[in-house]
């Protein structure tokens, strides 16, 4: 983890500074949850000072909301990329849904995105975060249905598979790869992408 500094390098543009902090915050919120995370922990992860983070976002709640918005934007960009991949071939629902799912799995390398979304979706009772999380969930549903062109049934299948993948990532199941049942489950859930989970497990084991 980087040592804190008063500000990011002066040569960075404002948008780059914001992305630096948001990327670090997604990791911290994803690992520690909303309650366990602090602006100080985010600052240390980003290599900036805690006052700098507060000046930029104002509060932990506002920072988390910005992280959630960033994560949703990245998720929807991934879905749109999947639609563009197969858009000219007039794909059926199954092919389109499969492509969306494959592209979703590729997001796992930025685990902060998916884990921060999971944290948000568990905060439905929070008066400030809950409405934003619910609106984000429906935004995903509407994008898949109206923009990507999936039927409601296909959307549910995609979202169900995504939540299973999130759970497998969240519990670090690939760390127990040598156990036969673990291997069977992962290879069944992610037949072409299981290597990504193993890559993440190796990264966790090495502390990188």
C-alpha positions in Angstrom: 0.0 0.0 0.0 1.3 3.4 -0.9 2.5 5.9 1.6 0.1 8.9 2.0 1.1 12.2 0.4 -0.3 15.7 0.7 -1.7 15.6 -2.8 -1.4 13.4 -5.9 1.4 14.4 -8.4 0.8 17.8 -9.7 1.0 16.6 -13.3 -2.2 14.6 -12.9 -5.4 16.1 -14.3 -8.4 16.5 -12.0 -10.2 13.6 -13.7 -7.1 11.4 -13.1 -6.9 12.4 -9.5 -10.6 11.6 -9.0 -10.2 8.2 -10.7 -7.1 7.4 -8.5 -9.2 7.9 -5.4 -12.3 6.2 -6.7 -10.4 3.1 -7.7 -8.8 2.9 -4.3 -12.1 3.5 -2.6 -13.8 0.7 -4.6 -11.2 -1.7 -3.3 -11.5 -0.5 0.3 -15.3 -0.5 0.4 -15.4 -3.9 -1.4 -13.1 -5.5 1.2 -14.3 -3.7 4.4 -17.9 -2.9 3.6 -19.4 0.6 4.0 -19.4 0.5 7.8 -15.8 -0.8 8.1 -14.3 1.5 5.5 -12.9 4.9 6.4 -11.8 7.9 4.4 -8.4 7.5 6.0 -8.1 3.9 4.7 -9.1 5.1 1.3 -6.5 7.9 1.4 -3.8 5.4 2.4 -4.8 3.0 -0.4 -4.7 5.9 -2.9 -1.4 7.4 -1.6 -3.0 10.7 -0.7 -3.9 12.5 2.5 -7.2 12.0 4.3 -8.1 15.7 4.1 -7.6 15.6 0.3 -10.2 12.8 0.1 -12.6 14.8 2.2 -12.1 18.0 0.2 -12.8 16.1 -3.0 -15.9 14.2 -1.9 -17.1 15.8 1.3 -18.1 12.7 3.3 -17.8 9.0 3.4 -21.4 8.6 2.2 -20.7 10.9 -0.8 -17.5 9.0 -1.6 -19.4 5.7 -1.5 -22.1 7.1 -3.8 -19.5 8.1 -6.3 -17.9 4.7 -6.1 -21.3 3.1 -6.8 -21.9 5.4 -9.7 -18.5 4.5 -11.2 -19.0 0.8 -10.7 -22.4 0.9 -12.4 -21.0 2.9 -15.3 -18.3 0.3 -15.8 -20.8 -2.5 -15.6 -23.1 -1.0 -18.1 -20.2 -0.2 -20.4 -19.3 -3.9 -20.3 -22.9 -4.9 -21.2 -22.9 -2.4 -24.1 -19.6 -3.8 -25.4 -21.1 -7.3 -25.4 -24.1 -6.1 -27.4 -21.7 -4.4 -29.9 -19.7 -7.6 -30.3 -22.7 -9.5 -31.6 -25.0 -6.7 -32.7 -24.4 -7.1 -36.4 -25.1 -10.8 -36.5 -28.7 -10.5 -35.3 -28.1 -12.8 -32.4 -30.7 -14.8 -30.6 -31.4 -14.2 -26.9 -29.2 -17.1 -25.8 -26.2 -15.9 -27.7 -26.6 -12.3 -26.6 -27.1 -13.3 -23.0 -24.0 -15.6 -23.1 -21.9 -12.8 -24.5 -23.1 -10.4 -21.8 -22.2 -13.0 -19.2 -18.7 -13.6 -20.6 -17.9 -9.9 -20.7 -19.2 -9.5 -17.1 -16.7 -12.2 -15.9 -13.9 -10.1 -17.4 -14.7 -7.4 -14.9 -13.5 -9.7 -12.1 -9.9 -8.5 -12.6 -11.1 -5.2 -11.1 -12.6 -6.9 -8.1 -13.4 -3.6 -6.4 -16.1 -2.9 -8.9 -18.1 -6.0 -8.3 -17.5 -6.1 -4.5 -18.4 -2.5 -4.0 -21.7 -3.1 -5.9 -22.4 -6.1 -3.7 -21.8 -3.9 -0.6 -24.3 -1.3 -2.0 -26.9 -3.9 -2.7 -26.8 -5.0 1.0 -27.6 -1.5 2.2 -31.2 -1.4 1.2 -32.3 -0.3 4.7 -29.8 2.6 4.8 -31.8 5.8 4.3 -29.1 7.5 2.2 -27.5 4.6 0.3 -30.6 2.4 -0.1 -32.5 4.5 -2.6 -29.3 4.9 -4.7 -28.6 1.2 -4.6 -32.2 0.4 -5.6 -32.1 2.9 -8.5 -28.8 1.4 -9.6 -30.3 -2.1 -9.7 -33.2 -1.0 -11.8 -30.9 1.0 -14.0 -29.0 -2.3 -14.8 -32.3 -4.1 -15.4 -33.6 -1.5 -17.8 -30.3 -1.3 -19.7 -30.3 -5.0 -20.3 -33.9 -5.1 -21.3 -34.4 -1.9 -23.2 -31.0 -1.1 -24.6 -29.3 -4.5 -24.9 -32.5 -6.1 -26.0 -32.9 -9.1 -23.6 -36.2 -10.4 -22.6 -37.1 -10.0 -18.9 -36.5 -13.7 -18.5 -33.1 -13.5 -20.0 -32.2 -10.5 -17.9 -33.1 -12.5 -14.8 -30.9 -15.3 -15.9 -28.0 -12.9 -16.5 -28.4 -11.2 -13.1 -28.7 -14.6 -11.3 -25.5 -15.8 -12.9 -23.8 -12.5 -12.0 -24.8 -12.8 -8.4 -23.4 -16.4 -8.2 -20.1 -15.2 -9.7 -20.0 -12.3 -7.2 -20.5 -14.8 -4.4 -17.7 -17.1 -5.7 -15.4 -14.1 -5.8 -16.5 -12.7 -2.4 -15.8 -15.9 -0.5 -12.5 -16.4 -2.4 -13.6 -20.0 -3.3 -10.7 -20.4 -5.8 -8.3 -20.4 -2.8 -9.5 -24.0 -2.2 -9.0 -25.1 -5.9 -7.4 -28.4 -4.9 -10.7 -29.6 -3.3 -12.5 -31.6 -6.0 -16.0 -30.2 -5.3 -14.7 -26.6 -5.4 -13.0 -27.3 -8.7 -16.2 -28.8 -10.1 -18.4 -25.9 -9.0 -16.0 -23.3 -10.4 -15.6 -25.1 -13.7 -19.4 -25.5 -14.1 -20.1 -21.9 -13.2 -17.2 -20.5 -15.3 -16.3 -23.1 -17.9 -14.2 -20.6 -20.0 -13.2 -18.1 -17.4 -12.2 -20.1 -14.3 -8.6 -19.0 -14.9 -9.5 -15.5 -13.9 -10.7 -16.7 -10.5 -7.5 -18.7 -10.1 -5.5 -15.6 -11.1 -7.2 -13.6 -8.4 -6.6 -16.4 -5.8 -2.9 -16.4 -6.6 -2.9 -12.6 -6.3 -4.4 -12.8 -2.9 -2.0 -15.4 -1.8 1.0 -13.4 -2.9 -0.4 -10.2 -1.3 -0.2 -8.2 -4.6 
